[in-house]
């Protein structure tokens, strides 16, 4: 959530800017598109991705 700036989604550009290239591409390839109420075209759903990796938490 820190990388996303407290938004409910993260953009491909944010991931590529904040993570090493191989980590960014890993995340981008595995994150589902974000479809929540504050939908933005091209946004990725990092919450479901994080839950799948780490289980439920207060991310």
Buried (B, 14 or more C-beta within 10 A) or exposed (E): EEBBEEBBBBBBEBBBEEBEEEEBBEBBEEBEEBEEEEEEEEBBBBBEBBEEEEEEEEE
